[in-house]
Amino acid sequence: MKQDEPDGRSCAQKGYNWILVAFLAIAAFFLFTEHRAHLLGALPFLLLLACPLMHLFMHGGHGGHDTDRSEK
């Protein structure tokens, strides 16, 4: 088995990677353009959902408001 490149991959294998990247980019473009109305229509609901999730994960709960942290 002949190796054309120092990293062990042949030129054909590198070409297949570029074909895969191009295919995925084209597929992502068409998915976005065809489903843009659905995605942008759900955006207000996602923003409303973000409020309780941020409160839950970023606020740290309500148990520690009345404790004095200087007693450590």
CHARMM internal coordinates of N, CA and C (Angstrom, degrees):
IC EDIT
DIST 1 N 1 CA 1.4519
DIST 1 CA 1 C 1.5218
ANGL 1 N 1 CA 1 C 109.02
DIST 1 C 2 N 1.2986
ANGL 1 CA 1 C 2 N 115.87
DIHE 1 N 1 CA 1 C 2 N 118.99
DIST 2 N 2 CA 1.4616
ANGL 1 C 2 N 2 CA 121.59
DIHE 1 CA 1 C 2 N 2 CA -177.69
DIST 2 CA 2 C 1.5194
ANGL 2 N 2 CA 2 C 110.46
DIHE 1 C 2 N 2 CA 2 C -86.81
DIST 2 C 3 N 1.3188
ANGL 2 CA 2 C 3 N 115.30
DIHE 2 N 2 CA 2 C 3 N 134.70
DIST 3 N 3 CA 1.4518
ANGL 2 C 3 N 3 CA 120.39
DIHE 2 CA 2 C 3 N 3 CA 177.70
DIST 3 CA 3 C 1.5211
ANGL 3 N 3 CA 3 C 108.42
DIHE 2 C 3 N 3 CA 3 C -107.05
DIST 3 C 4 N 1.3376
ANGL 3 CA 3 C 4 N 116.11
DIHE 3 N 3 CA 3 C 4 N 120.53
DIST 4 N 4 CA 1.4553
ANGL 3 C 4 N 4 CA 120.73
DIHE 3 CA 3 C 4 N 4 CA -176.86
DIST 4 CA 4 C 1.5240
ANGL 4 N 4 CA 4 C 112.72
DIHE 3 C 4 N 4 CA 4 C -84.01
DIST 4 C 5 N 1.3052
ANGL 4 CA 4 C 5 N 117.68
DIHE 4 N 4 CA 4 C 5 N -28.74
DIST 5 N 5 CA 1.4566
ANGL 4 C 5 N 5 CA 121.57
DIHE 4 CA 4 C 5 N 5 CA -174.45
DIST 5 CA 5 C 1.5198
ANGL 5 N 5 CA 5 C 110.20
DIHE 4 C 5 N 5 CA 5 C -117.88
DIST 5 C 6 N 1.3313
ANGL 5 CA 5 C 6 N 117.90
DIHE 5 N 5 CA 5 C 6 N 158.50
DIST 6 N 6 CA 1.4707
ANGL 5 C 6 N 6 CA 120.56
DIHE 5 CA 5 C 6 N 6 CA -179.09
DIST 6 CA 6 C 1.5271
ANGL 6 N 6 CA 6 C 113.81
DIHE 5 C 6 N 6 CA 6 C -64.53
DIST 6 C 7 N 1.3211
ANGL 6 CA 6 C 7 N 118.19
DIHE 6 N 6 CA 6 C 7 N -27.05
DIST 7 N 7 CA 1.4660
ANGL 6 C 7 N 7 CA 119.51
DIHE 6 CA 6 C 7 N 7 CA -178.30
DIST 7 CA 7 C 1.5247
ANGL 7 N 7 CA 7 C 112.56
DIHE 6 C 7 N 7 CA 7 C -85.04
DIST 7 C 8 N 1.3124
ANGL 7 CA 7 C 8 N 118.80
DIHE 7 N 7 CA 7 C 8 N 3.07
DIST 8 N 8 CA 1.4529
ANGL 7 C 8 N 8 CA 121.99
DIHE 7 CA 7 C 8 N 8 CA 174.71
DIST 8 CA 8 C 1.5133
ANGL 8 N 8 CA 8 C 114.84
DIHE 7 C 8 N 8 CA 8 C 92.08
DIST 8 C 9 N 1.3243
ANGL 8 CA 8 C 9 N 118.76
DIHE 8 N 8 CA 8 C 9 N -2.37
DIST 9 N 9 CA 1.4543
ANGL 8 C 9 N 9 CA 121.26
DIHE 8 CA 8 C 9 N 9 CA 179.42
DIST 9 CA 9 C 1.5211
ANGL 9 N 9 CA 9 C 109.34
DIHE 8 C 9 N 9 CA 9 C -101.62
DIST 9 C 10 N 1.3059
ANGL 9 CA 9 C 10 N 114.90
DIHE 9 N 9 CA 9 C 10 N 141.44
DIST 10 N 10 CA 1.4609
ANGL 9 C 10 N 10 CA 118.84
DIHE 9 CA 9 C 10 N 10 CA 178.54
DIST 10 CA 10 C 1.5218
ANGL 10 N 10 CA 10 C 109.91
DIHE 9 C 10 N 10 CA 10 C -81.81
DIST 10 C 11 N 1.3212
ANGL 10 CA 10 C 11 N 115.66
DIHE 10 N 10 CA 10 C 11 N 169.08
DIST 11 N 11 CA 1.4689
ANGL 10 C 11 N 11 CA 120.85
DIHE 10 CA 10 C 11 N 11 CA 178.43
DIST 11 CA 11 C 1.5161
ANGL 11 N 11 CA 11 C 110.98
DIHE 10 C 11 N 11 CA 11 C -62.56
DIST 11 C 12 N 1.3321
ANGL 11 CA 11 C 12 N 117.37
DIHE 11 N 11 CA 11 C 12 N -34.83
DIST 12 N 12 CA 1.4640
ANGL 11 C 12 N 12 CA 120.81
DIHE 11 CA 11 C 12 N 12 CA 179.90
DIST 12 CA 12 C 1.5252
ANGL 12 N 12 CA 12 C 110.98
DIHE 11 C 12 N 12 CA 12 C -65.08
DIST 12 C 13 N 1.3336
ANGL 12 CA 12 C 13 N 117.12
DIHE 12 N 12 CA 12 C 13 N -39.65
DIST 13 N 13 CA 1.4589
ANGL 12 C 13 N 13 CA 120.00
DIHE 12 CA 12 C 13 N 13 CA 179.13
DIST 13 CA 13 C 1.5226
ANGL 13 N 13 CA 13 C 110.95
DIHE 12 C 13 N 13 CA 13 C -65.85
DIST 13 C 14 N 1.3121
ANGL 13 CA 13 C 14 N 117.63
DIHE 13 N 13 CA 13 C 14 N -37.87
DIST 14 N 14 CA 1.4611
ANGL 13 C 14 N 14 CA 120.45
DIHE 13 CA 13 C 14 N 14 CA 177.81
DIST 14 CA 14 C 1.5235
ANGL 14 N 14 CA 14 C 110.47
DIHE 13 C 14 N 14 CA 14 C -67.76
DIST 14 C 15 N 1.3285
ANGL 14 CA 14 C 15 N 117.10
DIHE 14 N 14 CA 14 C 15 N -35.14
DIST 15 N 15 CA 1.4533
ANGL 14 C 15 N 15 CA 121.34
DIHE 14 CA 14 C 15 N 15 CA 177.46
DIST 15 CA 15 C 1.5195
ANGL 15 N 15 CA 15 C 111.75
DIHE 14 C 15 N 15 CA 15 C -65.33
DIST 15 C 16 N 1.3271
ANGL 15 CA 15 C 16 N 116.48
DIHE 15 N 15 CA 15 C 16 N -38.40
DIST 16 N 16 CA 1.4603
ANGL 15 C 16 N 16 CA 119.77
DIHE 15 CA 15 C 16 N 16 CA 177.84
DIST 16 CA 16 C 1.5251
ANGL 16 N 16 CA 16 C 111.17
DIHE 15 C 16 N 16 CA 16 C -64.81
DIST 16 C 17 N 1.3156
ANGL 16 CA 16 C 17 N 117.57
DIHE 16 N 16 CA 16 C 17 N -34.43
DIST 17 N 17 CA 1.4652
ANGL 16 C 17 N 17 CA 120.14
DIHE 16 CA 16 C 17 N 17 CA 177.59
DIST 17 CA 17 C 1.5246
ANGL 17 N 17 CA 17 C 110.81
DIHE 16 C 17 N 17 CA 17 C -63.87
DIST 17 C 18 N 1.3307
ANGL 17 CA 17 C 18 N 116.93
DIHE 17 N 17 CA 17 C 18 N -41.19
DIST 18 N 18 CA 1.4705
ANGL 17 C 18 N 18 CA 119.94
DIHE 17 CA 17 C 18 N 18 CA 179.14
DIST 18 CA 18 C 1.5172
ANGL 18 N 18 CA 18 C 110.84
DIHE 17 C 18 N 18 CA 18 C -67.14
DIST 18 C 19 N 1.3336
ANGL 18 CA 18 C 19 N 116.98
DIHE 18 N 18 CA 18 C 19 N -36.57
DIST 19 N 19 CA 1.4624
ANGL 18 C 19 N 19 CA 120.57
DIHE 18 CA 18 C 19 N 19 CA 177.54
DIST 19 CA 19 C 1.5324
ANGL 19 N 19 CA 19 C 109.67
DIHE 18 C 19 N 19 CA 19 C -64.65
DIST 19 C 20 N 1.3208
ANGL 19 CA 19 C 20 N 117.21
DIHE 19 N 19 CA 19 C 20 N -41.65
DIST 20 N 20 CA 1.4526
ANGL 19 C 20 N 20 CA 120.96
DIHE 19 CA 19 C 20 N 20 CA 178.67
DIST 20 CA 20 C 1.5274
ANGL 20 N 20 CA 20 C 110.83
DIHE 19 C 20 N 20 CA 20 C -64.14
DIST 20 C 21 N 1.3222
ANGL 20 CA 20 C 21 N 117.92
DIHE 20 N 20 CA 20 C 21 N -43.34
DIST 21 N 21 CA 1.4674
ANGL 20 C 21 N 21 CA 121.48
DIHE 20 CA 20 C 21 N 21 CA 178.82
DIST 21 CA 21 C 1.5263
ANGL 21 N 21 CA 21 C 110.19
DIHE 20 C 21 N 21 CA 21 C -62.37
DIST 21 C 22 N 1.3274
ANGL 21 CA 21 C 22 N 117.24
DIHE 21 N 21 CA 21 C 22 N -43.13
DIST 22 N 22 CA 1.4614
ANGL 21 C 22 N 22 CA 120.75
DIHE 21 CA 21 C 22 N 22 CA 179.56
DIST 22 CA 22 C 1.5297
ANGL 22 N 22 CA 22 C 110.49
DIHE 21 C 22 N 22 CA 22 C -64.80
DIST 22 C 23 N 1.3098
ANGL 22 CA 22 C 23 N 117.71
DIHE 22 N 22 CA 22 C 23 N -42.27
DIST 23 N 23 CA 1.4644
ANGL 22 C 23 N 23 CA 121.03
DIHE 22 CA 22 C 23 N 23 CA 178.70
DIST 23 CA 23 C 1.5234
ANGL 23 N 23 CA 23 C 110.90
DIHE 22 C 23 N 23 CA 23 C -62.67
DIST 23 C 24 N 1.3241
ANGL 23 CA 23 C 24 N 117.65
DIHE 23 N 23 CA 23 C 24 N -44.02
DIST 24 N 24 CA 1.4572
ANGL 23 C 24 N 24 CA 120.55
DIHE 23 CA 23 C 24 N 24 CA 179.81
DIST 24 CA 24 C 1.5246
ANGL 24 N 24 CA 24 C 111.88
DIHE 23 C 24 N 24 CA 24 C -65.74
DIST 24 C 25 N 1.3303
ANGL 24 CA 24 C 25 N 117.45
DIHE 24 N 24 CA 24 C 25 N -36.06
DIST 25 N 25 CA 1.4612
ANGL 24 C 25 N 25 CA 120.80
DIHE 24 CA 24 C 25 N 25 CA 177.78
DIST 25 CA 25 C 1.5298
ANGL 25 N 25 CA 25 C 110.76
DIHE 24 C 25 N 25 CA 25 C -66.51
DIST 25 C 26 N 1.3196
ANGL 25 CA 25 C 26 N 116.80
DIHE 25 N 25 CA 25 C 26 N -43.02
DIST 26 N 26 CA 1.4666
ANGL 25 C 26 N 26 CA 120.57
DIHE 25 CA 25 C 26 N 26 CA 178.41
DIST 26 CA 26 C 1.5281
ANGL 26 N 26 CA 26 C 110.38
DIHE 25 C 26 N 26 CA 26 C -65.35
DIST 26 C 27 N 1.3247
ANGL 26 CA 26 C 27 N 117.29
DIHE 26 N 26 CA 26 C 27 N -42.15
DIST 27 N 27 CA 1.4602
ANGL 26 C 27 N 27 CA 120.62
DIHE 26 CA 26 C 27 N 27 CA 178.88
DIST 27 CA 27 C 1.5286
ANGL 27 N 27 CA 27 C 110.67
DIHE 26 C 27 N 27 CA 27 C -63.75
DIST 27 C 28 N 1.3256
ANGL 27 CA 27 C 28 N 118.03
DIHE 27 N 27 CA 27 C 28 N -41.39
DIST 28 N 28 CA 1.4649
ANGL 27 C 28 N 28 CA 120.85
DIHE 27 CA 27 C 28 N 28 CA 178.76
DIST 28 CA 28 C 1.5238
ANGL 28 N 28 CA 28 C 110.95
DIHE 27 C 28 N 28 CA 28 C -64.30
DIST 28 C 29 N 1.3339
ANGL 28 CA 28 C 29 N 116.77
DIHE 28 N 28 CA 28 C 29 N -39.81
DIST 29 N 29 CA 1.4582
ANGL 28 C 29 N 29 CA 120.56
DIHE 28 CA 28 C 29 N 29 CA 178.15
DIST 29 CA 29 C 1.5198
ANGL 29 N 29 CA 29 C 111.22
DIHE 28 C 29 N 29 CA 29 C -60.49
DIST 29 C 30 N 1.3312
ANGL 29 CA 29 C 30 N 117.21
DIHE 29 N 29 CA 29 C 30 N -48.80
DIST 30 N 30 CA 1.4581
ANGL 29 C 30 N 30 CA 120.11
DIHE 29 CA 29 C 30 N 30 CA -178.47
DIST 30 CA 30 C 1.5253
ANGL 30 N 30 CA 30 C 111.97
DIHE 29 C 30 N 30 CA 30 C -69.00
DIST 30 C 31 N 1.3199
ANGL 30 CA 30 C 31 N 118.02
DIHE 30 N 30 CA 30 C 31 N -35.80
DIST 31 N 31 CA 1.4611
ANGL 30 C 31 N 31 CA 119.24
DIHE 30 CA 30 C 31 N 31 CA 176.13
DIST 31 CA 31 C 1.5162
ANGL 31 N 31 CA 31 C 110.87
DIHE 30 C 31 N 31 CA 31 C -63.20
DIST 31 C 32 N 1.3329
ANGL 31 CA 31 C 32 N 117.12
DIHE 31 N 31 CA 31 C 32 N -41.49
DIST 32 N 32 CA 1.4606
ANGL 31 C 32 N 32 CA 119.98
DIHE 31 CA 31 C 32 N 32 CA -179.84
DIST 32 CA 32 C 1.5274
ANGL 32 N 32 CA 32 C 111.26
DIHE 31 C 32 N 32 CA 32 C -67.90
DIST 32 C 33 N 1.3214
ANGL 32 CA 32 C 33 N 116.94
DIHE 32 N 32 CA 32 C 33 N -45.55
DIST 33 N 33 CA 1.4623
ANGL 32 C 33 N 33 CA 118.95
DIHE 32 CA 32 C 33 N 33 CA -176.67
DIST 33 CA 33 C 1.5250
ANGL 33 N 33 CA 33 C 112.24
DIHE 32 C 33 N 33 CA 33 C -68.43
DIST 33 C 34 N 1.3184
ANGL 33 CA 33 C 34 N 118.01
DIHE 33 N 33 CA 33 C 34 N -35.76
DIST 34 N 34 CA 1.4622
ANGL 33 C 34 N 34 CA 120.79
DIHE 33 CA 33 C 34 N 34 CA -178.45
DIST 34 CA 34 C 1.5216
ANGL 34 N 34 CA 34 C 112.49
DIHE 33 C 34 N 34 CA 34 C -78.37
DIST 34 C 35 N 1.3160
ANGL 34 CA 34 C 35 N 117.90
DIHE 34 N 34 CA 34 C 35 N -26.93
DIST 35 N 35 CA 1.4624
ANGL 34 C 35 N 35 CA 121.03
DIHE 34 CA 34 C 35 N 35 CA -175.32
DIST 35 CA 35 C 1.5273
ANGL 35 N 35 CA 35 C 112.10
DIHE 34 C 35 N 35 CA 35 C -113.89
DIST 35 C 36 N 1.3142
ANGL 35 CA 35 C 36 N 117.39
DIHE 35 N 35 CA 35 C 36 N 16.06
DIST 36 N 36 CA 1.4599
ANGL 35 C 36 N 36 CA 121.41
DIHE 35 CA 35 C 36 N 36 CA -178.25
DIST 36 CA 36 C 1.5251
ANGL 36 N 36 CA 36 C 111.78
DIHE 35 C 36 N 36 CA 36 C -60.94
DIST 36 C 37 N 1.3219
ANGL 36 CA 36 C 37 N 118.17
DIHE 36 N 36 CA 36 C 37 N -39.78
DIST 37 N 37 CA 1.4675
ANGL 36 C 37 N 37 CA 120.84
DIHE 36 CA 36 C 37 N 37 CA -179.52
DIST 37 CA 37 C 1.5242
ANGL 37 N 37 CA 37 C 110.73
DIHE 36 C 37 N 37 CA 37 C -63.63
DIST 37 C 38 N 1.3191
ANGL 37 CA 37 C 38 N 116.84
DIHE 37 N 37 CA 37 C 38 N -38.55
DIST 38 N 38 CA 1.4608
ANGL 37 C 38 N 38 CA 119.71
DIHE 37 CA 37 C 38 N 38 CA 179.55
DIST 38 CA 38 C 1.5266
ANGL 38 N 38 CA 38 C 110.77
DIHE 37 C 38 N 38 CA 38 C -70.04
DIST 38 C 39 N 1.3151
ANGL 38 CA 38 C 39 N 116.15
DIHE 38 N 38 CA 38 C 39 N -42.60
DIST 39 N 39 CA 1.4634
ANGL 38 C 39 N 39 CA 119.82
DIHE 38 CA 38 C 39 N 39 CA -178.34
DIST 39 CA 39 C 1.5160
ANGL 39 N 39 CA 39 C 111.92
DIHE 38 C 39 N 39 CA 39 C -67.03
DIST 39 C 40 N 1.3285
ANGL 39 CA 39 C 40 N 116.80
DIHE 39 N 39 CA 39 C 40 N -45.99
DIST 40 N 40 CA 1.4570
ANGL 39 C 40 N 40 CA 119.92
DIHE 39 CA 39 C 40 N 40 CA -178.75
DIST 40 CA 40 C 1.5278
ANGL 40 N 40 CA 40 C 111.48
DIHE 39 C 40 N 40 CA 40 C -73.49
DIST 40 C 41 N 1.3224
ANGL 40 CA 40 C 41 N 118.26
DIHE 40 N 40 CA 40 C 41 N -25.44
DIST 41 N 41 CA 1.4546
ANGL 40 C 41 N 41 CA 121.07
DIHE 40 CA 40 C 41 N 41 CA 175.70
DIST 41 CA 41 C 1.5173
ANGL 41 N 41 CA 41 C 112.38
DIHE 40 C 41 N 41 CA 41 C -69.51
DIST 41 C 42 N 1.3286
ANGL 41 CA 41 C 42 N 117.40
DIHE 41 N 41 CA 41 C 42 N -28.30
DIST 42 N 42 CA 1.4631
ANGL 41 C 42 N 42 CA 121.27
DIHE 41 CA 41 C 42 N 42 CA 179.59
DIST 42 CA 42 C 1.5240
ANGL 42 N 42 CA 42 C 112.33
DIHE 41 C 42 N 42 CA 42 C -87.15
DIST 42 C 43 N 1.3145
ANGL 42 CA 42 C 43 N 117.90
DIHE 42 N 42 CA 42 C 43 N -8.41
DIST 43 N 43 CA 1.4668
ANGL 42 C 43 N 43 CA 121.07
DIHE 42 CA 42 C 43 N 43 CA -175.93
DIST 43 CA 43 C 1.5246
ANGL 43 N 43 CA 43 C 113.79
DIHE 42 C 43 N 43 CA 43 C -59.34
DIST 43 C 44 N 1.3369
ANGL 43 CA 43 C 44 N 121.19
DIHE 43 N 43 CA 43 C 44 N -44.54
DIST 44 N 44 CA 1.4762
ANGL 43 C 44 N 44 CA 118.77
DIHE 43 CA 43 C 44 N 44 CA 178.21
DIST 44 CA 44 C 1.5275
ANGL 44 N 44 CA 44 C 112.88
DIHE 43 C 44 N 44 CA 44 C -60.78
DIST 44 C 45 N 1.3318
ANGL 44 CA 44 C 45 N 116.93
DIHE 44 N 44 CA 44 C 45 N -36.83
DIST 45 N 45 CA 1.4585
ANGL 44 C 45 N 45 CA 119.73
DIHE 44 CA 44 C 45 N 45 CA 179.07
DIST 45 CA 45 C 1.5206
ANGL 45 N 45 CA 45 C 111.45
DIHE 44 C 45 N 45 CA 45 C -69.95
DIST 45 C 46 N 1.3341
ANGL 45 CA 45 C 46 N 116.88
DIHE 45 N 45 CA 45 C 46 N -33.80
DIST 46 N 46 CA 1.4655
ANGL 45 C 46 N 46 CA 119.90
DIHE 45 CA 45 C 46 N 46 CA 176.57
DIST 46 CA 46 C 1.5247
ANGL 46 N 46 CA 46 C 110.98
DIHE 45 C 46 N 46 CA 46 C -67.77
DIST 46 C 47 N 1.3256
ANGL 46 CA 46 C 47 N 117.43
DIHE 46 N 46 CA 46 C 47 N -36.07
DIST 47 N 47 CA 1.4628
ANGL 46 C 47 N 47 CA 119.90
DIHE 46 CA 46 C 47 N 47 CA 176.26
DIST 47 CA 47 C 1.5257
ANGL 47 N 47 CA 47 C 110.95
DIHE 46 C 47 N 47 CA 47 C -66.34
DIST 47 C 48 N 1.3276
ANGL 47 CA 47 C 48 N 117.29
DIHE 47 N 47 CA 47 C 48 N -40.32
DIST 48 N 48 CA 1.4640
ANGL 47 C 48 N 48 CA 120.17
DIHE 47 CA 47 C 48 N 48 CA 176.32
DIST 48 CA 48 C 1.5253
ANGL 48 N 48 CA 48 C 111.90
DIHE 47 C 48 N 48 CA 48 C -65.23
DIST 48 C 49 N 1.3034
ANGL 48 CA 48 C 49 N 116.82
DIHE 48 N 48 CA 48 C 49 N -35.61
DIST 49 N 49 CA 1.4564
ANGL 48 C 49 N 49 CA 120.63
DIHE 48 CA 48 C 49 N 49 CA 177.76
DIST 49 CA 49 C 1.5251
ANGL 49 N 49 CA 49 C 111.34
DIHE 48 C 49 N 49 CA 49 C -70.62
DIST 49 C 50 N 1.3138
ANGL 49 CA 49 C 50 N 117.26
DIHE 49 N 49 CA 49 C 50 N -28.80
DIST 50 N 50 CA 1.4606
ANGL 49 C 50 N 50 CA 120.59
DIHE 49 CA 49 C 50 N 50 CA -179.05
DIST 50 CA 50 C 1.5253
ANGL 50 N 50 CA 50 C 111.79
DIHE 49 C 50 N 50 CA 50 C -67.10
DIST 50 C 51 N 1.3158
ANGL 50 CA 50 C 51 N 118.63
DIHE 50 N 50 CA 50 C 51 N -29.93
DIST 51 N 51 CA 1.4686
ANGL 50 C 51 N 51 CA 121.15
DIHE 50 CA 50 C 51 N 51 CA -177.65
DIST 51 CA 51 C 1.5305
ANGL 51 N 51 CA 51 C 112.34
DIHE 50 C 51 N 51 CA 51 C -61.34
DIST 51 C 52 N 1.3402
ANGL 51 CA 51 C 52 N 119.79
DIHE 51 N 51 CA 51 C 52 N -54.75
DIST 52 N 52 CA 1.4670
ANGL 51 C 52 N 52 CA 117.44
DIHE 51 CA 51 C 52 N 52 CA 179.44
DIST 52 CA 52 C 1.5274
ANGL 52 N 52 CA 52 C 112.99
DIHE 51 C 52 N 52 CA 52 C -67.98
DIST 52 C 53 N 1.3203
ANGL 52 CA 52 C 53 N 116.69
DIHE 52 N 52 CA 52 C 53 N -30.81
DIST 53 N 53 CA 1.4621
ANGL 52 C 53 N 53 CA 118.21
DIHE 52 CA 52 C 53 N 53 CA 178.76
DIST 53 CA 53 C 1.5270
ANGL 53 N 53 CA 53 C 111.41
DIHE 52 C 53 N 53 CA 53 C -67.88
DIST 53 C 54 N 1.3290
ANGL 53 CA 53 C 54 N 117.71
DIHE 53 N 53 CA 53 C 54 N -40.37
DIST 54 N 54 CA 1.4642
ANGL 53 C 54 N 54 CA 120.43
DIHE 53 CA 53 C 54 N 54 CA 176.69
DIST 54 CA 54 C 1.5195
ANGL 54 N 54 CA 54 C 110.10
DIHE 53 C 54 N 54 CA 54 C -65.69
DIST 54 C 55 N 1.3204
ANGL 54 CA 54 C 55 N 117.82
DIHE 54 N 54 CA 54 C 55 N -39.45
DIST 55 N 55 CA 1.4542
ANGL 54 C 55 N 55 CA 120.83
DIHE 54 CA 54 C 55 N 55 CA 178.65
DIST 55 CA 55 C 1.5210
ANGL 55 N 55 CA 55 C 110.09
DIHE 54 C 55 N 55 CA 55 C -62.88
DIST 55 C 56 N 1.3209
ANGL 55 CA 55 C 56 N 116.79
DIHE 55 N 55 CA 55 C 56 N -42.36
DIST 56 N 56 CA 1.4525
ANGL 55 C 56 N 56 CA 121.53
DIHE 55 CA 55 C 56 N 56 CA -177.84
DIST 56 CA 56 C 1.5277
ANGL 56 N 56 CA 56 C 112.20
DIHE 55 C 56 N 56 CA 56 C -68.04
DIST 56 C 57 N 1.3325
ANGL 56 CA 56 C 57 N 117.02
DIHE 56 N 56 CA 56 C 57 N -46.05
DIST 57 N 57 CA 1.4586
ANGL 56 C 57 N 57 CA 120.17
DIHE 56 CA 56 C 57 N 57 CA -172.82
DIST 57 CA 57 C 1.5279
ANGL 57 N 57 CA 57 C 114.14
DIHE 56 C 57 N 57 CA 57 C -92.10
DIST 57 C 58 N 1.3151
ANGL 57 CA 57 C 58 N 118.93
DIHE 57 N 57 CA 57 C 58 N -25.83
DIST 58 N 58 CA 1.4597
ANGL 57 C 58 N 58 CA 119.92
DIHE 57 CA 57 C 58 N 58 CA -174.75
DIST 58 CA 58 C 1.5294
ANGL 58 N 58 CA 58 C 112.77
DIHE 57 C 58 N 58 CA 58 C -102.71
DIST 58 C 59 N 1.3119
ANGL 58 CA 58 C 59 N 117.70
DIHE 58 N 58 CA 58 C 59 N -22.89
DIST 59 N 59 CA 1.4475
ANGL 58 C 59 N 59 CA 120.16
DIHE 58 CA 58 C 59 N 59 CA -176.92
DIST 59 CA 59 C 1.5217
ANGL 59 N 59 CA 59 C 111.42
DIHE 58 C 59 N 59 CA 59 C -79.76
DIST 59 C 60 N 1.2997
ANGL 59 CA 59 C 60 N 117.96
DIHE 59 N 59 CA 59 C 60 N -29.52
DIST 60 N 60 CA 1.4557
ANGL 59 C 60 N 60 CA 121.24
DIHE 59 CA 59 C 60 N 60 CA 178.21
DIST 60 CA 60 C 1.5135
ANGL 60 N 60 CA 60 C 113.86
DIHE 59 C 60 N 60 CA 60 C 86.02
DIST 60 C 61 N 1.2875
ANGL 60 CA 60 C 61 N 119.76
DIHE 60 N 60 CA 60 C 61 N 14.37
DIST 61 N 61 CA 1.4561
ANGL 60 C 61 N 61 CA 122.25
DIHE 60 CA 60 C 61 N 61 CA 178.07
DIST 61 CA 61 C 1.5159
ANGL 61 N 61 CA 61 C 112.47
DIHE 60 C 61 N 61 CA 61 C 86.04
DIST 61 C 62 N 1.3378
ANGL 61 CA 61 C 62 N 115.86
DIHE 61 N 61 CA 61 C 62 N 179.78
DIST 62 N 62 CA 1.4587
ANGL 61 C 62 N 62 CA 121.49
DIHE 61 CA 61 C 62 N 62 CA -176.34
DIST 62 CA 62 C 1.5195
ANGL 62 N 62 CA 62 C 112.25
DIHE 61 C 62 N 62 CA 62 C -110.10
DIST 62 C 63 N 1.3153
ANGL 62 CA 62 C 63 N 118.77
DIHE 62 N 62 CA 62 C 63 N 4.98
DIST 63 N 63 CA 1.4532
ANGL 62 C 63 N 63 CA 119.94
DIHE 62 CA 62 C 63 N 63 CA -174.38
DIST 63 CA 63 C 1.5157
ANGL 63 N 63 CA 63 C 114.98
DIHE 62 C 63 N 63 CA 63 C -78.03
DIST 63 C 64 N 1.3077
ANGL 63 CA 63 C 64 N 120.03
DIHE 63 N 63 CA 63 C 64 N -17.42
DIST 64 N 64 CA 1.4514
ANGL 63 C 64 N 64 CA 119.87
DIHE 63 CA 63 C 64 N 64 CA -171.90
DIST 64 CA 64 C 1.5029
ANGL 64 N 64 CA 64 C 115.86
DIHE 63 C 64 N 64 CA 64 C -108.47
DIST 64 C 65 N 1.3191
ANGL 64 CA 64 C 65 N 120.50
DIHE 64 N 64 CA 64 C 65 N 17.80
DIST 65 N 65 CA 1.4591
ANGL 64 C 65 N 65 CA 121.38
DIHE 64 CA 64 C 65 N 65 CA -175.84
DIST 65 CA 65 C 1.5272
ANGL 65 N 65 CA 65 C 113.73
DIHE 64 C 65 N 65 CA 65 C -73.55
DIST 65 C 66 N 1.3363
ANGL 65 CA 65 C 66 N 117.68
DIHE 65 N 65 CA 65 C 66 N -36.32
DIST 66 N 66 CA 1.4508
ANGL 65 C 66 N 66 CA 119.56
DIHE 65 CA 65 C 66 N 66 CA -173.06
DIST 66 CA 66 C 1.5295
ANGL 66 N 66 CA 66 C 113.49
DIHE 65 C 66 N 66 CA 66 C -101.06
DIST 66 C 67 N 1.3066
ANGL 66 CA 66 C 67 N 119.60
DIHE 66 N 66 CA 66 C 67 N 16.76
DIST 67 N 67 CA 1.4552
ANGL 66 C 67 N 67 CA 121.34
DIHE 66 CA 66 C 67 N 67 CA 177.43
DIST 67 CA 67 C 1.5164
ANGL 67 N 67 CA 67 C 110.15
DIHE 66 C 67 N 67 CA 67 C -95.26
DIST 67 C 68 N 1.3243
ANGL 67 CA 67 C 68 N 115.69
DIHE 67 N 67 CA 67 C 68 N 147.06
DIST 68 N 68 CA 1.4559
ANGL 67 C 68 N 68 CA 121.07
DIHE 67 CA 67 C 68 N 68 CA 178.45
DIST 68 CA 68 C 1.5210
ANGL 68 N 68 CA 68 C 109.06
DIHE 67 C 68 N 68 CA 68 C -92.62
DIST 68 C 69 N 1.3012
ANGL 68 CA 68 C 69 N 117.85
DIHE 68 N 68 CA 68 C 69 N 117.13
DIST 69 N 69 CA 1.4678
ANGL 68 C 69 N 69 CA 121.94
DIHE 68 CA 68 C 69 N 69 CA -175.80
DIST 69 CA 69 C 1.5293
ANGL 69 N 69 CA 69 C 112.10
DIHE 68 C 69 N 69 CA 69 C -80.73
DIST 69 C 70 N 1.3259
ANGL 69 CA 69 C 70 N 119.70
DIHE 69 N 69 CA 69 C 70 N -9.09
DIST 70 N 70 CA 1.4670
ANGL 69 C 70 N 70 CA 120.61
DIHE 69 CA 69 C 70 N 70 CA -177.90
DIST 70 CA 70 C 1.5173
ANGL 70 N 70 CA 70 C 112.35
DIHE 69 C 70 N 70 CA 70 C -81.59
DIST 70 C 71 N 1.3366
ANGL 70 CA 70 C 71 N 119.65
DIHE 70 N 70 CA 70 C 71 N -6.02
DIST 71 N 71 CA 1.4547
ANGL 70 C 71 N 71 CA 122.29
DIHE 70 CA 70 C 71 N 71 CA -178.65
DIST 71 CA 71 C 1.5219
ANGL 71 N 71 CA 71 C 112.29
DIHE 70 C 71 N 71 CA 71 C -82.18
DIST 71 C 72 N 1.2996
ANGL 71 CA 71 C 72 N 119.97
DIHE 71 N 71 CA 71 C 72 N 1.18
DIST 72 N 72 CA 1.4664
ANGL 71 C 72 N 72 CA 122.39
DIHE 71 CA 71 C 72 N 72 CA -176.71
DIST 72 CA 72 C 1.4979
ANGL 72 N 72 CA 72 C 112.05
DIHE 71 C 72 N 72 CA 72 C -69.45
END
COOR INIT
IC SEED 1 N 1 CA 1 C
IC BUILD
